[in-house]
Amino acid sequence: MTTSRHTLLDRRRDRRIRLAGQVCLQRIGVPRTQIGDLVDVSAGGVRIVAQAAAGLPVGAVVDVELSLDAHQDPGGPTKVHLQGRGVVVRVGEDEEQRAQYGVALSFARPLELQPAFDAPAVF
């Protein structure tokens, strides 16, 4: 059976938006943090690419933090940090860069804006 790309796009509930930024994933109950680059985000989830996907099996529950560039007035914050919780729905070799892994998450709860003064210095 052949499935066209158009058919796959039609089945998605939410439109994906390409954004640049970093993503920090912390698997619940595991001290290791995974950091990757944002590919796109939708109301229902996010896709990232990471150097390694070890410890992120499908079904794993993770805390998610997105760090996005902010375009504010001079003197305003340069990053916007969003936090939430997600479930890993797909892990695989990235189609464009074989040395990286694509990770898709479905949000288990909506993302929340993290105040700038609480933002970690990881990014």
VEXDREN-2710 file (C-alpha; in Angstrom, 1 decimal):
% VEXDREN-2710
k/r/px/py/pz
1/MET/0.0/0.0/0.0
2/THR/1.4/3.4/-0.9
3/THR/0.6/6.4/1.2
4/SER/1.2/9.9/-0.2
5/ARG/2.7/12.7/1.8
6/HIS/-0.4/14.7/1.2
7/THR/-2.6/12.0/2.9
8/LEU/-0.3/12.0/5.9
9/LEU/-0.6/15.8/6.2
10/ASP/-4.4/15.6/6.0
11/ARG/-4.5/13.2/9.0
12/ARG/-2.6/15.5/11.3
13/ARG/-4.9/17.3/13.8
14/ASP/-2.7/20.4/14.2
15/ARG/-0.6/22.5/11.8
16/ARG/3.1/22.2/12.4
17/ILE/5.2/25.4/12.6
18/ARG/9.0/25.3/12.0
19/LEU/10.9/27.1/14.7
20/ALA/14.5/27.4/15.7
21/GLY/15.5/26.7/19.3
22/GLN/16.8/24.1/21.7
23/VAL/14.9/21.5/23.6
24/CYS/15.7/19.9/26.9
25/LEU/14.1/16.5/27.7
26/GLN/14.2/15.0/31.2
27/ARG/12.8/11.4/31.3
28/ILE/10.7/11.0/34.5
29/GLY/12.7/9.0/37.0
30/VAL/16.0/9.1/35.1
31/PRO/18.7/11.7/36.0
32/ARG/20.1/12.0/32.5
33/THR/19.0/15.0/30.4
34/GLN/18.8/14.9/26.6
35/ILE/19.3/18.2/24.6
36/GLY/18.3/18.6/21.0
37/ASP/17.3/21.1/18.4
38/LEU/13.8/22.0/17.6
39/VAL/12.4/21.0/14.2
40/ASP/8.8/22.0/14.5
41/VAL/6.0/22.4/17.0
42/SER/2.2/22.1/16.9
43/ALA/-0.5/22.4/19.5
44/GLY/-0.3/18.6/20.1
45/GLY/3.5/18.0/20.1
46/VAL/7.0/18.7/19.0
47/ARG/9.7/17.1/16.8
48/ILE/13.4/17.5/17.6
49/VAL/16.7/16.1/16.4
50/ALA/19.4/15.0/18.9
51/GLN/22.8/13.5/18.7
52/ALA/21.7/10.4/20.7
53/ALA/18.3/9.0/21.6
54/ALA/19.4/6.4/24.2
55/GLY/17.1/6.3/27.1
56/LEU/14.1/7.7/25.2
57/PRO/12.1/4.7/24.2
58/VAL/8.6/5.1/22.7
59/GLY/6.1/5.5/25.5
60/ALA/8.6/7.3/27.8
61/VAL/7.2/10.2/29.8
62/VAL/9.5/13.3/29.7
63/ASP/9.5/16.8/31.0
64/VAL/10.0/19.1/28.0
65/GLU/11.5/22.6/28.0
66/LEU/11.7/24.7/24.8
67/SER/14.1/27.6/24.6
68/LEU/13.1/29.9/21.7
69/ASP/14.6/33.2/20.5
70/ALA/12.5/36.2/21.5
71/HIS/12.2/39.3/19.3
72/GLN/11.5/41.9/22.0
73/ASP/12.2/45.6/22.6
74/PRO/15.9/46.4/23.4
75/GLY/16.6/45.3/27.0
76/GLY/13.9/42.6/26.9
77/PRO/14.5/38.9/27.3
78/THR/16.4/37.3/24.5
79/LYS/14.9/33.8/25.1
80/VAL/11.5/32.5/25.8
81/HIS/11.3/29.3/27.8
82/LEU/8.2/27.0/27.6
83/GLN/7.8/23.9/29.8
84/GLY/5.4/21.0/29.7
85/ARG/5.2/17.2/29.8
86/GLY/5.2/14.8/26.8
87/VAL/5.2/11.2/25.8
88/VAL/7.7/9.9/23.2
89/VAL/5.7/8.6/20.2
90/ARG/8.5/8.0/17.7
91/VAL/12.3/7.7/17.6
92/GLY/14.3/7.1/14.5
93/GLU/17.3/8.1/12.5
94/ASP/16.9/11.6/11.1
95/GLU/16.1/11.5/7.4
96/GLU/18.3/14.5/6.6
97/GLN/21.3/14.0/8.9
98/ARG/22.1/10.3/9.5
99/ALA/24.3/11.0/12.5
100/GLN/21.3/12.4/14.4
101/TYR/18.0/11.0/15.7
102/GLY/14.6/12.3/15.2
103/VAL/12.3/12.3/18.3
104/ALA/8.6/13.0/18.2
105/LEU/6.7/13.9/21.3
106/SER/3.0/14.2/22.0
107/PHE/2.2/16.8/24.7
108/ALA/0.6/15.2/27.8
109/ARG/-0.2/18.7/29.1
110/PRO/0.0/22.1/27.5
111/LEU/3.2/24.1/27.5
112/GLU/3.5/26.9/30.0
113/LEU/5.6/30.0/29.8
114/GLN/8.4/30.0/32.3
115/PRO/9.2/33.4/33.8
116/ALA/12.5/34.8/32.6
117/PHE/13.9/35.1/36.1
118/ASP/13.3/31.3/36.6
119/ALA/15.0/30.4/33.3
120/PRO/17.9/28.0/33.6
121/ALA/21.3/28.9/32.3
122/VAL/21.6/25.6/30.4
123/PHE/21.0/27.2/27.0
END
